[in-house]
Amino acid sequence: MPIARVSDAQRTIRKLVPFRGDHDEFVDLVKTKFQIDKDQDVYFVDDKDGAGIDADVINDVLQSDQGITMMVLKEGEEWGSL
């Protein structure tokens, strides 16, 4: 089972989150771990360059050898470089 490294928009909170093959379950688990309201829309980007990580590629990204950290962004938040 792939494990995702996930950070918040400010990069102050980092968590390891299991991906069990179901995107919606993964999103719900991330929302729970980051105390994000269940009704809040979120999306994922690569922490290094801000590239969007869509639902149809998330499993491939997690199983790649790139070892990326995903950033979870709420609606209205934007990726910013360090």
C-alpha positions in Angstrom: 0.0 0.0 0.0 1.5 3.4 -1.0 2.1 5.9 1.7 1.7 9.6 0.8 3.7 12.4 2.4 1.3 15.3 2.8 1.8 18.8 4.1 -0.5 21.8 4.6 -0.2 25.0 2.6 2.1 26.6 5.2 4.3 23.5 5.3 4.0 23.5 9.1 2.1 20.2 9.4 3.4 17.1 7.7 1.7 13.7 7.9 2.1 10.2 6.3 -1.2 9.1 4.9 -2.0 5.6 3.5 -3.5 5.4 0.0 -5.6 2.2 -0.2 -6.6 2.7 -3.9 -9.7 4.8 -3.4 -9.3 8.5 -4.1 -12.4 9.6 -2.2 -11.3 7.6 0.9 -7.9 9.1 0.7 -9.3 12.7 0.5 -11.5 12.0 3.5 -8.6 10.6 5.5 -6.4 13.7 4.6 -9.2 16.0 5.6 -9.5 14.1 9.0 -5.8 14.2 9.6 -5.5 17.9 8.8 -8.8 18.9 10.5 -10.4 20.1 7.3 -14.1 20.3 7.2 -15.7 17.4 5.3 -17.5 19.9 3.0 -14.4 21.9 2.1 -13.1 21.3 -1.4 -9.4 20.4 -1.5 -6.8 19.6 -4.1 -3.3 18.2 -4.2 -0.1 19.6 -5.7 3.6 18.6 -5.7 5.2 20.5 -2.9 8.4 21.2 -4.9 6.9 22.8 -8.0 3.2 23.2 -7.5 2.2 20.7 -10.3 -1.4 19.6 -9.8 -2.0 15.9 -8.8 -5.3 14.8 -10.2 -7.3 11.8 -9.0 -6.5 9.8 -12.2 -2.7 9.9 -11.5 -2.4 9.9 -7.8 -1.8 6.2 -7.5 0.9 6.3 -10.2 2.6 9.3 -8.4 2.6 7.5 -5.1 4.1 4.4 -6.6 6.8 6.2 -8.5 10.3 6.5 -7.2 10.2 10.3 -7.0 9.4 10.4 -3.3 7.3 13.6 -3.6 5.5 15.4 -0.8 2.0 16.4 -1.7 0.5 19.6 -0.4 -3.2 19.7 0.4 -4.7 23.0 -0.5 -8.1 24.3 0.4 -10.2 26.3 -2.0 -8.6 29.8 -2.2 -5.1 28.6 -1.1 -2.3 28.6 -3.6 1.1 26.8 -3.8 4.1 29.0 -3.1 7.8 28.2 -3.3 10.0 28.1 -0.2 
